[in-house]
Amino acid sequence: MPQYEFFCHSCNRPFSKTLTPAEYKEGTVTCPECGSKEVEQRWFYAAADRRSA
Ligand SMILES: [Zn+2]
């Protein structure tokens, strides 16, 4: 199953999640840390660390 990268705007944490195609299509992704739906899909990790500096 494909794993997707996300970033939570509520707690400012990146996370990855494995979604079924159905779940992905639904778009009901929530943050595993705070349960927020304020999540944005990312396609790569590399840029994440640069923002905090
Ligand atoms: Zn969060």
mmCIF file of the protein (N, C-alpha, C, O) and its ligand, coordinates in Angstrom:
data_MODEL
# 
_entry.id   MODEL 
# 
loop_
_entity.id 
_entity.type 
_entity.pdbx_number_of_molecules 
1 polymer     1 
2 non-polymer 1 
# 
_entity_poly.entity_id                      1 
_entity_poly.type                           'polypeptide(L)' 
_entity_poly.nstd_linkage                   no 
_entity_poly.nstd_monomer                   no 
_entity_poly.pdbx_seq_one_letter_code       MPQYEFFCHSCNRPFSKTLTPAEYKEGTVTCPECGSKEVEQRWFYAAADRRSA 
_entity_poly.pdbx_seq_one_letter_code_can   MPQYEFFCHSCNRPFSKTLTPAEYKEGTVTCPECGSKEVEQRWFYAAADRRSA 
_entity_poly.pdbx_strand_id                 A 
# 
loop_
_entity_poly_seq.entity_id 
_entity_poly_seq.num 
_entity_poly_seq.mon_id 
_entity_poly_seq.hetero 
1 1  MET n 
1 2  PRO n 
1 3  GLN n 
1 4  TYR n 
1 5  GLU n 
1 6  PHE n 
1 7  PHE n 
1 8  CYS n 
1 9  HIS n 
1 10 SER n 
1 11 CYS n 
1 12 ASN n 
1 13 ARG n 
1 14 PRO n 
1 15 PHE n 
1 16 SER n 
1 17 LYS n 
1 18 THR n 
1 19 LEU n 
1 20 THR n 
1 21 PRO n 
1 22 ALA n 
1 23 GLU n 
1 24 TYR n 
1 25 LYS n 
1 26 GLU n 
1 27 GLY n 
1 28 THR n 
1 29 VAL n 
1 30 THR n 
1 31 CYS n 
1 32 PRO n 
1 33 GLU n 
1 34 CYS n 
1 35 GLY n 
1 36 SER n 
1 37 LYS n 
1 38 GLU n 
1 39 VAL n 
1 40 GLU n 
1 41 GLN n 
1 42 ARG n 
1 43 TRP n 
1 44 PHE n 
1 45 TYR n 
1 46 ALA n 
1 47 ALA n 
1 48 ALA n 
1 49 ASP n 
1 50 ARG n 
1 51 ARG n 
1 52 SER n 
1 53 ALA n 
# 
loop_
_struct_asym.id 
_struct_asym.entity_id 
A 1 
B 2 
# 
loop_
_chem_comp.id 
_chem_comp.type 
_chem_comp.mon_nstd_flag 
ALA 'L-peptide linking' y 
ARG 'L-peptide linking' y 
ASN 'L-peptide linking' y 
ASP 'L-peptide linking' y 
CYS 'L-peptide linking' y 
GLN 'L-peptide linking' y 
GLU 'L-peptide linking' y 
GLY 'peptide linking'   y 
HIS 'L-peptide linking' y 
LEU 'L-peptide linking' y 
LYS 'L-peptide linking' y 
MET 'L-peptide linking' y 
PHE 'L-peptide linking' y 
PRO 'L-peptide linking' y 
SER 'L-peptide linking' y 
THR 'L-peptide linking' y 
TRP 'L-peptide linking' y 
TYR 'L-peptide linking' y 
VAL 'L-peptide linking' y 
ZN  non-polymer         . 
# 
_pdbx_entity_nonpoly.entity_id   2 
_pdbx_entity_nonpoly.name        ? 
_pdbx_entity_nonpoly.comp_id     ZN 
# 
_pdbx_nonpoly_scheme.asym_id         B 
_pdbx_nonpoly_scheme.entity_id       2 
_pdbx_nonpoly_scheme.mon_id          ZN 
_pdbx_nonpoly_scheme.ndb_seq_num     1 
_pdbx_nonpoly_scheme.pdb_seq_num     101 
_pdbx_nonpoly_scheme.auth_seq_num    101 
_pdbx_nonpoly_scheme.pdb_mon_id      ZN 
_pdbx_nonpoly_scheme.auth_mon_id     ZN 
_pdbx_nonpoly_scheme.pdb_strand_id   A 
_pdbx_nonpoly_scheme.pdb_ins_code    . 
# 
loop_
_atom_site.group_PDB 
_atom_site.id 
_atom_site.type_symbol 
_atom_site.label_atom_id 
_atom_site.label_alt_id 
_atom_site.label_comp_id 
_atom_site.label_asym_id 
_atom_site.label_entity_id 
_atom_site.label_seq_id 
_atom_site.pdbx_PDB_ins_code 
_atom_site.Cartn_x 
_atom_site.Cartn_y 
_atom_site.Cartn_z 
_atom_site.occupancy 
_atom_site.B_iso_or_equiv 
_atom_site.pdbx_formal_charge 
_atom_site.auth_seq_id 
_atom_site.auth_comp_id 
_atom_site.auth_asym_id 
_atom_site.auth_atom_id 
_atom_site.pdbx_PDB_model_num 
ATOM   1   N  N  . MET A 1 1  ? 0.831   -1.201 0.000  1.00 0.00 ? 1   MET A N  1 
ATOM   2   C  CA . MET A 1 1  ? 0.000   0.000  0.000  1.00 0.00 ? 1   MET A CA 1 
ATOM   3   C  C  . MET A 1 1  ? 0.867   1.254  0.000  1.00 0.00 ? 1   MET A C  1 
ATOM   4   O  O  . MET A 1 1  ? 1.920   1.280  0.637  1.00 0.00 ? 1   MET A O  1 
ATOM   5   N  N  . PRO A 1 2  ? 0.442   2.269  -0.694 1.00 0.00 ? 2   PRO A N  1 
ATOM   6   C  CA . PRO A 1 2  ? 1.256   3.482  -0.777 1.00 0.00 ? 2   PRO A CA 1 
ATOM   7   C  C  . PRO A 1 2  ? 1.251   4.258  0.526  1.00 0.00 ? 2   PRO A C  1 
ATOM   8   O  O  . PRO A 1 2  ? 0.251   4.327  1.241  1.00 0.00 ? 2   PRO A O  1 
ATOM   9   N  N  . GLN A 1 3  ? 2.396   4.834  0.802  1.00 0.00 ? 3   GLN A N  1 
ATOM   10  C  CA . GLN A 1 3  ? 2.506   5.664  1.998  1.00 0.00 ? 3   GLN A CA 1 
ATOM   11  C  C  . GLN A 1 3  ? 2.626   7.120  1.563  1.00 0.00 ? 3   GLN A C  1 
ATOM   12  O  O  . GLN A 1 3  ? 3.378   7.444  0.644  1.00 0.00 ? 3   GLN A O  1 
ATOM   13  N  N  . TYR A 1 4  ? 1.887   7.983  2.227  1.00 0.00 ? 4   TYR A N  1 
ATOM   14  C  CA . TYR A 1 4  ? 1.869   9.394  1.852  1.00 0.00 ? 4   TYR A CA 1 
ATOM   15  C  C  . TYR A 1 4  ? 2.467   10.245 2.963  1.00 0.00 ? 4   TYR A C  1 
ATOM   16  O  O  . TYR A 1 4  ? 2.371   9.918  4.146  1.00 0.00 ? 4   TYR A O  1 
ATOM   17  N  N  . GLU A 1 5  ? 3.070   11.319 2.559  1.00 0.00 ? 5   GLU A N  1 
ATOM   18  C  CA . GLU A 1 5  ? 3.666   12.245 3.524  1.00 0.00 ? 5   GLU A CA 1 
ATOM   19  C  C  . GLU A 1 5  ? 2.733   13.436 3.715  1.00 0.00 ? 5   GLU A C  1 
ATOM   20  O  O  . GLU A 1 5  ? 2.182   13.977 2.756  1.00 0.00 ? 5   GLU A O  1 
ATOM   21  N  N  . PHE A 1 6  ? 2.570   13.830 4.978  1.00 0.00 ? 6   PHE A N  1 
ATOM   22  C  CA . PHE A 1 6  ? 1.715   14.972 5.284  1.00 0.00 ? 6   PHE A CA 1 
ATOM   23  C  C  . PHE A 1 6  ? 2.407   15.903 6.267  1.00 0.00 ? 6   PHE A C  1 
ATOM   24  O  O  . PHE A 1 6  ? 3.395   15.543 6.906  1.00 0.00 ? 6   PHE A O  1 
ATOM   25  N  N  . PHE A 1 7  ? 1.868   17.095 6.368  1.00 0.00 ? 7   PHE A N  1 
ATOM   26  C  CA . PHE A 1 7  ? 2.356   18.048 7.355  1.00 0.00 ? 7   PHE A CA 1 
ATOM   27  C  C  . PHE A 1 7  ? 1.149   18.638 8.077  1.00 0.00 ? 7   PHE A C  1 
ATOM   28  O  O  . PHE A 1 7  ? 0.196   19.094 7.446  1.00 0.00 ? 7   PHE A O  1 
ATOM   29  N  N  . CYS A 1 8  ? 1.203   18.621 9.415  1.00 0.00 ? 8   CYS A N  1 
ATOM   30  C  CA . CYS A 1 8  ? 0.091   19.144 10.204 1.00 0.00 ? 8   CYS A CA 1 
ATOM   31  C  C  . CYS A 1 8  ? 0.338   20.610 10.546 1.00 0.00 ? 8   CYS A C  1 
ATOM   32  O  O  . CYS A 1 8  ? 1.378   20.958 11.106 1.00 0.00 ? 8   CYS A O  1 
ATOM   33  N  N  . HIS A 1 9  ? -0.615  21.456 10.207 1.00 0.00 ? 9   HIS A N  1 
ATOM   34  C  CA . HIS A 1 9  ? -0.469  22.885 10.496 1.00 0.00 ? 9   HIS A CA 1 
ATOM   35  C  C  . HIS A 1 9  ? -0.832  23.226 11.929 1.00 0.00 ? 9   HIS A C  1 
ATOM   36  O  O  . HIS A 1 9  ? -0.486  24.302 12.416 1.00 0.00 ? 9   HIS A O  1 
ATOM   37  N  N  . SER A 1 10 ? -1.515  22.336 12.600 1.00 0.00 ? 10  SER A N  1 
ATOM   38  C  CA . SER A 1 10 ? -1.894  22.600 13.988 1.00 0.00 ? 10  SER A CA 1 
ATOM   39  C  C  . SER A 1 10 ? -0.731  22.393 14.940 1.00 0.00 ? 10  SER A C  1 
ATOM   40  O  O  . SER A 1 10 ? -0.489  23.221 15.818 1.00 0.00 ? 10  SER A O  1 
ATOM   41  N  N  . CYS A 1 11 ? -0.013  21.297 14.772 1.00 0.00 ? 11  CYS A N  1 
ATOM   42  C  CA . CYS A 1 11 ? 1.117   21.048 15.669 1.00 0.00 ? 11  CYS A CA 1 
ATOM   43  C  C  . CYS A 1 11 ? 2.455   21.136 14.938 1.00 0.00 ? 11  CYS A C  1 
ATOM   44  O  O  . CYS A 1 11 ? 3.503   20.822 15.502 1.00 0.00 ? 11  CYS A O  1 
ATOM   45  N  N  . ASN A 1 12 ? 2.406   21.564 13.681 1.00 0.00 ? 12  ASN A N  1 
ATOM   46  C  CA . ASN A 1 12 ? 3.632   21.757 12.904 1.00 0.00 ? 12  ASN A CA 1 
ATOM   47  C  C  . ASN A 1 12 ? 4.538   20.535 12.870 1.00 0.00 ? 12  ASN A C  1 
ATOM   48  O  O  . ASN A 1 12 ? 5.747   20.629 13.079 1.00 0.00 ? 12  ASN A O  1 
ATOM   49  N  N  . ARG A 1 13 ? 3.941   19.416 12.610 1.00 0.00 ? 13  ARG A N  1 
ATOM   50  C  CA . ARG A 1 13 ? 4.711   18.178 12.543 1.00 0.00 ? 13  ARG A CA 1 
ATOM   51  C  C  . ARG A 1 13 ? 4.445   17.461 11.225 1.00 0.00 ? 13  ARG A C  1 
ATOM   52  O  O  . ARG A 1 13 ? 3.307   17.375 10.766 1.00 0.00 ? 13  ARG A O  1 
ATOM   53  N  N  . PRO A 1 14 ? 5.517   16.948 10.627 1.00 0.00 ? 14  PRO A N  1 
ATOM   54  C  CA . PRO A 1 14 ? 5.313   16.112 9.463  1.00 0.00 ? 14  PRO A CA 1 
ATOM   55  C  C  . PRO A 1 14 ? 4.994   14.698 9.920  1.00 0.00 ? 14  PRO A C  1 
ATOM   56  O  O  . PRO A 1 14 ? 5.456   14.262 10.974 1.00 0.00 ? 14  PRO A O  1 
ATOM   57  N  N  . PHE A 1 15 ? 4.220   13.996 9.144  1.00 0.00 ? 15  PHE A N  1 
ATOM   58  C  CA . PHE A 1 15 ? 3.949   12.599 9.447  1.00 0.00 ? 15  PHE A CA 1 
ATOM   59  C  C  . PHE A 1 15 ? 3.649   11.855 8.169  1.00 0.00 ? 15  PHE A C  1 
ATOM   60  O  O  . PHE A 1 15 ? 3.312   12.449 7.145  1.00 0.00 ? 15  PHE A O  1 
ATOM   61  N  N  . SER A 1 16 ? 3.778   10.550 8.244  1.00 0.00 ? 16  SER A N  1 
ATOM   62  C  CA . SER A 1 16 ? 3.476   9.739  7.076  1.00 0.00 ? 16  SER A CA 1 
ATOM   63  C  C  . SER A 1 16 ? 2.365   8.777  7.438  1.00 0.00 ? 16  SER A C  1 
ATOM   64  O  O  . SER A 1 16 ? 2.226   8.353  8.585  1.00 0.00 ? 16  SER A O  1 
ATOM   65  N  N  . LYS A 1 17 ? 1.586   8.449  6.442  1.00 0.00 ? 17  LYS A N  1 
ATOM   66  C  CA . LYS A 1 17 ? 0.444   7.598  6.683  1.00 0.00 ? 17  LYS A CA 1 
ATOM   67  C  C  . LYS A 1 17 ? 0.222   6.704  5.476  1.00 0.00 ? 17  LYS A C  1 
ATOM   68  O  O  . LYS A 1 17 ? 0.360   7.120  4.326  1.00 0.00 ? 17  LYS A O  1 
ATOM   69  N  N  . THR A 1 18 ? -0.125  5.470  5.777  1.00 0.00 ? 18  THR A N  1 
ATOM   70  C  CA . THR A 1 18 ? -0.455  4.545  4.708  1.00 0.00 ? 18  THR A CA 1 
ATOM   71  C  C  . THR A 1 18 ? -1.960  4.588  4.472  1.00 0.00 ? 18  THR A C  1 
ATOM   72  O  O  . THR A 1 18 ? -2.754  4.344  5.381  1.00 0.00 ? 18  THR A O  1 
ATOM   73  N  N  . LEU A 1 19 ? -2.332  4.898  3.255  1.00 0.00 ? 19  LEU A N  1 
ATOM   74  C  CA . LEU A 1 19 ? -3.747  5.019  2.925  1.00 0.00 ? 19  LEU A CA 1 
ATOM   75  C  C  . LEU A 1 19 ? -4.141  4.056  1.827  1.00 0.00 ? 19  LEU A C  1 
ATOM   76  O  O  . LEU A 1 19 ? -3.374  3.790  0.901  1.00 0.00 ? 19  LEU A O  1 
ATOM   77  N  N  . THR A 1 20 ? -5.339  3.544  1.946  1.00 0.00 ? 20  THR A N  1 
ATOM   78  C  CA . THR A 1 20 ? -5.886  2.785  0.834  1.00 0.00 ? 20  THR A CA 1 
ATOM   79  C  C  . THR A 1 20 ? -6.342  3.800  -0.206 1.00 0.00 ? 20  THR A C  1 
ATOM   80  O  O  . THR A 1 20 ? -6.589  4.959  0.127  1.00 0.00 ? 20  THR A O  1 
ATOM   81  N  N  . PRO A 1 21 ? -6.456  3.376  -1.466 1.00 0.00 ? 21  PRO A N  1 
ATOM   82  C  CA . PRO A 1 21 ? -6.936  4.312  -2.502 1.00 0.00 ? 21  PRO A CA 1 
ATOM   83  C  C  . PRO A 1 21 ? -8.273  4.937  -2.139 1.00 0.00 ? 21  PRO A C  1 
ATOM   84  O  O  . PRO A 1 21 ? -8.521  6.096  -2.471 1.00 0.00 ? 21  PRO A O  1 
ATOM   85  N  N  . ALA A 1 22 ? -9.128  4.197  -1.472 1.00 0.00 ? 22  ALA A N  1 
ATOM   86  C  CA . ALA A 1 22 ? -10.437 4.715  -1.062 1.00 0.00 ? 22  ALA A CA 1 
ATOM   87  C  C  . ALA A 1 22 ? -10.285 5.811  -0.021 1.00 0.00 ? 22  ALA A C  1 
ATOM   88  O  O  . ALA A 1 22 ? -10.936 6.852  -0.110 1.00 0.00 ? 22  ALA A O  1 
ATOM   89  N  N  . GLU A 1 23 ? -9.426  5.579  0.970  1.00 0.00 ? 23  GLU A N  1 
ATOM   90  C  CA . GLU A 1 23 ? -9.193  6.573  2.010  1.00 0.00 ? 23  GLU A CA 1 
ATOM   91  C  C  . GLU A 1 23 ? -8.588  7.841  1.424  1.00 0.00 ? 23  GLU A C  1 
ATOM   92  O  O  . GLU A 1 23 ? -8.958  8.957  1.788  1.00 0.00 ? 23  GLU A O  1 
ATOM   93  N  N  . TYR A 1 24 ? -7.662  7.641  0.520  1.00 0.00 ? 24  TYR A N  1 
ATOM   94  C  CA . TYR A 1 24 ? -6.997  8.772  -0.118 1.00 0.00 ? 24  TYR A CA 1 
ATOM   95  C  C  . TYR A 1 24 ? -7.999  9.631  -0.880 1.00 0.00 ? 24  TYR A C  1 
ATOM   96  O  O  . TYR A 1 24 ? -7.939  10.860 -0.848 1.00 0.00 ? 24  TYR A O  1 
ATOM   97  N  N  . LYS A 1 25 ? -8.910  8.968  -1.555 1.00 0.00 ? 25  LYS A N  1 
ATOM   98  C  CA . LYS A 1 25 ? -9.916  9.663  -2.345 1.00 0.00 ? 25  LYS A CA 1 
ATOM   99  C  C  . LYS A 1 25 ? -10.892 10.430 -1.455 1.00 0.00 ? 25  LYS A C  1 
ATOM   100 O  O  . LYS A 1 25 ? -11.342 11.523 -1.800 1.00 0.00 ? 25  LYS A O  1 
ATOM   101 N  N  . GLU A 1 26 ? -11.205 9.844  -0.319 1.00 0.00 ? 26  GLU A N  1 
ATOM   102 C  CA . GLU A 1 26 ? -12.090 10.497 0.647  1.00 0.00 ? 26  GLU A CA 1 
ATOM   103 C  C  . GLU A 1 26 ? -11.476 11.789 1.171  1.00 0.00 ? 26  GLU A C  1 
ATOM   104 O  O  . GLU A 1 26 ? -12.177 12.766 1.433  1.00 0.00 ? 26  GLU A O  1 
ATOM   105 N  N  . GLY A 1 27 ? -10.161 11.774 1.317  1.00 0.00 ? 27  GLY A N  1 
ATOM   106 C  CA . GLY A 1 27 ? -9.469  12.958 1.802  1.00 0.00 ? 27  GLY A CA 1 
ATOM   107 C  C  . GLY A 1 27 ? -9.655  13.193 3.290  1.00 0.00 ? 27  GLY A C  1 
ATOM   108 O  O  . GLY A 1 27 ? -9.478  14.313 3.769  1.00 0.00 ? 27  GLY A O  1 
ATOM   109 N  N  . THR A 1 28 ? -10.005 12.166 4.013  1.00 0.00 ? 28  THR A N  1 
ATOM   110 C  CA . THR A 1 28 ? -10.224 12.314 5.452  1.00 0.00 ? 28  THR A CA 1 
ATOM   111 C  C  . THR A 1 28 ? -8.967  11.943 6.231  1.00 0.00 ? 28  THR A C  1 
ATOM   112 O  O  . THR A 1 28 ? -8.961  11.010 7.033  1.00 0.00 ? 28  THR A O  1 
ATOM   113 N  N  . VAL A 1 29 ? -7.929  12.684 5.977  1.00 0.00 ? 29  VAL A N  1 
ATOM   114 C  CA . VAL A 1 29 ? -6.677  12.440 6.678  1.00 0.00 ? 29  VAL A CA 1 
ATOM   115 C  C  . VAL A 1 29 ? -6.601  13.356 7.901  1.00 0.00 ? 29  VAL A C  1 
ATOM   116 O  O  . VAL A 1 29 ? -6.798  14.567 7.803  1.00 0.00 ? 29  VAL A O  1 
ATOM   117 N  N  . THR A 1 30 ? -6.312  12.754 9.042  1.00 0.00 ? 30  THR A N  1 
ATOM   118 C  CA . THR A 1 30 ? -6.163  13.548 10.261 1.00 0.00 ? 30  THR A CA 1 
ATOM   119 C  C  . THR A 1 30 ? -4.787  13.311 10.860 1.00 0.00 ? 30  THR A C  1 
ATOM   120 O  O  . THR A 1 30 ? -4.160  12.275 10.639 1.00 0.00 ? 30  THR A O  1 
ATOM   121 N  N  . CYS A 1 31 ? -4.339  14.289 11.616 1.00 0.00 ? 31  CYS A N  1 
ATOM   122 C  CA . CYS A 1 31 ? -3.041  14.197 12.253 1.00 0.00 ? 31  CYS A CA 1 
ATOM   123 C  C  . CYS A 1 31 ? -3.066  13.153 13.371 1.00 0.00 ? 31  CYS A C  1 
ATOM   124 O  O  . CYS A 1 31 ? -3.968  13.162 14.209 1.00 0.00 ? 31  CYS A O  1 
ATOM   125 N  N  . PRO A 1 32 ? -2.073  12.250 13.384 1.00 0.00 ? 32  PRO A N  1 
ATOM   126 C  CA . PRO A 1 32 ? -2.038  11.226 14.430 1.00 0.00 ? 32  PRO A CA 1 
ATOM   127 C  C  . PRO A 1 32 ? -1.673  11.809 15.795 1.00 0.00 ? 32  PRO A C  1 
ATOM   128 O  O  . PRO A 1 32 ? -1.910  11.180 16.826 1.00 0.00 ? 32  PRO A O  1 
ATOM   129 N  N  . GLU A 1 33 ? -1.105  12.991 15.798 1.00 0.00 ? 33  GLU A N  1 
ATOM   130 C  CA . GLU A 1 33 ? -0.684  13.613 17.055 1.00 0.00 ? 33  GLU A CA 1 
ATOM   131 C  C  . GLU A 1 33 ? -1.828  14.369 17.731 1.00 0.00 ? 33  GLU A C  1 
ATOM   132 O  O  . GLU A 1 33 ? -2.084  14.175 18.920 1.00 0.00 ? 33  GLU A O  1 
ATOM   133 N  N  . CYS A 1 34 ? -2.507  15.217 16.988 1.00 0.00 ? 34  CYS A N  1 
ATOM   134 C  CA . CYS A 1 34 ? -3.514  16.076 17.597 1.00 0.00 ? 34  CYS A CA 1 
ATOM   135 C  C  . CYS A 1 34 ? -4.915  15.856 17.011 1.00 0.00 ? 34  CYS A C  1 
ATOM   136 O  O  . CYS A 1 34 ? -5.889  16.431 17.496 1.00 0.00 ? 34  CYS A O  1 
ATOM   137 N  N  . GLY A 1 35 ? -5.010  15.039 15.988 1.00 0.00 ? 35  GLY A N  1 
ATOM   138 C  CA . GLY A 1 35 ? -6.322  14.733 15.421 1.00 0.00 ? 35  GLY A CA 1 
ATOM   139 C  C  . GLY A 1 35 ? -6.878  15.829 14.533 1.00 0.00 ? 35  GLY A C  1 
ATOM   140 O  O  . GLY A 1 35 ? -8.036  15.764 14.120 1.00 0.00 ? 35  GLY A O  1 
ATOM   141 N  N  . SER A 1 36 ? -6.067  16.836 14.233 1.00 0.00 ? 36  SER A N  1 
ATOM   142 C  CA . SER A 1 36 ? -6.517  17.945 13.399 1.00 0.00 ? 36  SER A CA 1 
ATOM   143 C  C  . SER A 1 36 ? -6.651  17.528 11.938 1.00 0.00 ? 36  SER A C  1 
ATOM   144 O  O  . SER A 1 36 ? -5.963  16.627 11.459 1.00 0.00 ? 36  SER A O  1 
ATOM   145 N  N  . LYS A 1 37 ? -7.543  18.203 11.260 1.00 0.00 ? 37  LYS A N  1 
ATOM   146 C  CA . LYS A 1 37 ? -7.685  17.969 9.823  1.00 0.00 ? 37  LYS A CA 1 
ATOM   147 C  C  . LYS A 1 37 ? -6.926  19.016 9.023  1.00 0.00 ? 37  LYS A C  1 
ATOM   148 O  O  . LYS A 1 37 ? -6.975  19.033 7.793  1.00 0.00 ? 37  LYS A O  1 
ATOM   149 N  N  . GLU A 1 38 ? -6.224  19.886 9.737  1.00 0.00 ? 38  GLU A N  1 
ATOM   150 C  CA . GLU A 1 38 ? -5.429  20.927 9.080  1.00 0.00 ? 38  GLU A CA 1 
ATOM   151 C  C  . GLU A 1 38 ? -4.132  20.333 8.553  1.00 0.00 ? 38  GLU A C  1 
ATOM   152 O  O  . GLU A 1 38 ? -3.044  20.750 8.949  1.00 0.00 ? 38  GLU A O  1 
ATOM   153 N  N  . VAL A 1 39 ? -4.250  19.378 7.680  1.00 0.00 ? 39  VAL A N  1 
ATOM   154 C  CA . VAL A 1 39 ? -3.066  18.714 7.167  1.00 0.00 ? 39  VAL A CA 1 
ATOM   155 C  C  . VAL A 1 39 ? -2.889  18.988 5.680  1.00 0.00 ? 39  VAL A C  1 
ATOM   156 O  O  . VAL A 1 39 ? -3.849  19.155 4.928  1.00 0.00 ? 39  VAL A O  1 
ATOM   157 N  N  . GLU A 1 40 ? -1.642  19.024 5.298  1.00 0.00 ? 40  GLU A N  1 
ATOM   158 C  CA . GLU A 1 40 ? -1.296  19.314 3.917  1.00 0.00 ? 40  GLU A CA 1 
ATOM   159 C  C  . GLU A 1 40 ? -0.441  18.166 3.401  1.00 0.00 ? 40  GLU A C  1 
ATOM   160 O  O  . GLU A 1 40 ? 0.454   17.689 4.099  1.00 0.00 ? 40  GLU A O  1 
ATOM   161 N  N  . GLN A 1 41 ? -0.712  17.735 2.206  1.00 0.00 ? 41  GLN A N  1 
ATOM   162 C  CA . GLN A 1 41 ? 0.087   16.639 1.674  1.00 0.00 ? 41  GLN A CA 1 
ATOM   163 C  C  . GLN A 1 41 ? 1.423   17.143 1.154  1.00 0.00 ? 41  GLN A C  1 
ATOM   164 O  O  . GLN A 1 41 ? 1.506   18.166 0.474  1.00 0.00 ? 41  GLN A O  1 
ATOM   165 N  N  . ARG A 1 42 ? 2.451   16.402 1.490  1.00 0.00 ? 42  ARG A N  1 
ATOM   166 C  CA . ARG A 1 42 ? 3.803   16.745 1.028  1.00 0.00 ? 42  ARG A CA 1 
ATOM   167 C  C  . ARG A 1 42 ? 4.293   15.634 0.133  1.00 0.00 ? 42  ARG A C  1 
ATOM   168 O  O  . ARG A 1 42 ? 3.855   14.489 0.234  1.00 0.00 ? 42  ARG A O  1 
ATOM   169 N  N  . TRP A 1 43 ? 5.184   15.982 -0.720 1.00 0.00 ? 43  TRP A N  1 
ATOM   170 C  CA . TRP A 1 43 ? 5.721   14.968 -1.608 1.00 0.00 ? 43  TRP A CA 1 
ATOM   171 C  C  . TRP A 1 43 ? 7.167   14.657 -1.292 1.00 0.00 ? 43  TRP A C  1 
ATOM   172 O  O  . TRP A 1 43 ? 7.740   13.720 -1.849 1.00 0.00 ? 43  TRP A O  1 
ATOM   173 N  N  . PHE A 1 44 ? 7.755   15.423 -0.415 1.00 0.00 ? 44  PHE A N  1 
ATOM   174 C  CA . PHE A 1 44 ? 9.130   15.140 -0.026 1.00 0.00 ? 44  PHE A CA 1 
ATOM   175 C  C  . PHE A 1 44 ? 9.403   15.690 1.354  1.00 0.00 ? 44  PHE A C  1 
ATOM   176 O  O  . PHE A 1 44 ? 8.736   16.617 1.814  1.00 0.00 ? 44  PHE A O  1 
ATOM   177 N  N  . TYR A 1 45 ? 10.375  15.117 1.998  1.00 0.00 ? 45  TYR A N  1 
ATOM   178 C  CA . TYR A 1 45 ? 10.721  15.485 3.364  1.00 0.00 ? 45  TYR A CA 1 
ATOM   179 C  C  . TYR A 1 45 ? 11.729  16.619 3.421  1.00 0.00 ? 45  TYR A C  1 
ATOM   180 O  O  . TYR A 1 45 ? 11.672  17.467 4.312  1.00 0.00 ? 45  TYR A O  1 
ATOM   181 N  N  . ALA A 1 46 ? 12.634  16.633 2.487  1.00 0.00 ? 46  ALA A N  1 
ATOM   182 C  CA . ALA A 1 46 ? 13.856  17.431 2.562  1.00 0.00 ? 46  ALA A CA 1 
ATOM   183 C  C  . ALA A 1 46 ? 13.657  18.879 2.982  1.00 0.00 ? 46  ALA A C  1 
ATOM   184 O  O  . ALA A 1 46 ? 14.467  19.411 3.741  1.00 0.00 ? 46  ALA A O  1 
ATOM   185 N  N  . ALA A 1 47 ? 12.609  19.524 2.513  1.00 0.00 ? 47  ALA A N  1 
ATOM   186 C  CA . ALA A 1 47 ? 12.419  20.936 2.796  1.00 0.00 ? 47  ALA A CA 1 
ATOM   187 C  C  . ALA A 1 47 ? 11.900  21.208 4.212  1.00 0.00 ? 47  ALA A C  1 
ATOM   188 O  O  . ALA A 1 47 ? 11.961  22.344 4.684  1.00 0.00 ? 47  ALA A O  1 
ATOM   189 N  N  . ALA A 1 48 ? 11.404  20.200 4.874  1.00 0.00 ? 48  ALA A N  1 
ATOM   190 C  CA . ALA A 1 48 ? 10.755  20.382 6.175  1.00 0.00 ? 48  ALA A CA 1 
ATOM   191 C  C  . ALA A 1 48 ? 11.685  20.989 7.212  1.00 0.00 ? 48  ALA A C  1 
ATOM   192 O  O  . ALA A 1 48 ? 11.276  21.890 7.945  1.00 0.00 ? 48  ALA A O  1 
ATOM   193 N  N  . ASP A 1 49 ? 12.904  20.529 7.292  1.00 0.00 ? 49  ASP A N  1 
ATOM   194 C  CA . ASP A 1 49 ? 13.821  20.983 8.325  1.00 0.00 ? 49  ASP A CA 1 
ATOM   195 C  C  . ASP A 1 49 ? 14.296  22.409 8.121  1.00 0.00 ? 49  ASP A C  1 
ATOM   196 O  O  . ASP A 1 49 ? 14.650  23.096 9.079  1.00 0.00 ? 49  ASP A O  1 
ATOM   197 N  N  . ARG A 1 50 ? 14.305  22.842 6.903  1.00 0.00 ? 50  ARG A N  1 
ATOM   198 C  CA . ARG A 1 50 ? 14.841  24.173 6.603  1.00 0.00 ? 50  ARG A CA 1 
ATOM   199 C  C  . ARG A 1 50 ? 13.984  25.295 7.171  1.00 0.00 ? 50  ARG A C  1 
ATOM   200 O  O  . ARG A 1 50 ? 14.490  26.377 7.469  1.00 0.00 ? 50  ARG A O  1 
ATOM   201 N  N  . ARG A 1 51 ? 12.688  25.039 7.322  1.00 0.00 ? 51  ARG A N  1 
ATOM   202 C  CA . ARG A 1 51 ? 11.787  26.084 7.777  1.00 0.00 ? 51  ARG A CA 1 
ATOM   203 C  C  . ARG A 1 51 ? 11.999  26.476 9.235  1.00 0.00 ? 51  ARG A C  1 
ATOM   204 O  O  . ARG A 1 51 ? 11.763  27.626 9.605  1.00 0.00 ? 51  ARG A O  1 
ATOM   205 N  N  . SER A 1 52 ? 12.434  25.553 10.049 1.00 0.00 ? 52  SER A N  1 
ATOM   206 C  CA . SER A 1 52 ? 12.566  25.827 11.480 1.00 0.00 ? 52  SER A CA 1 
ATOM   207 C  C  . SER A 1 52 ? 13.816  26.642 11.809 1.00 0.00 ? 52  SER A C  1 
ATOM   208 O  O  . SER A 1 52 ? 13.922  27.211 12.895 1.00 0.00 ? 52  SER A O  1 
ATOM   209 N  N  . ALA A 1 53 ? 14.740  26.696 10.887 1.00 0.00 ? 53  ALA A N  1 
ATOM   210 C  CA . ALA A 1 53 ? 16.003  27.372 11.146 1.00 0.00 ? 53  ALA A CA 1 
ATOM   211 C  C  . ALA A 1 53 ? 15.852  28.900 11.110 1.00 0.00 ? 53  ALA A C  1 
ATOM   212 O  O  . ALA A 1 53 ? 16.829  29.622 11.310 1.00 0.00 ? 53  ALA A O  1 
HETATM 213 ZN ZN . ZN  B 2 .  ? -1.193  17.794 14.491 1.00 0.00 2 101 ZN  A ZN 1 
# 
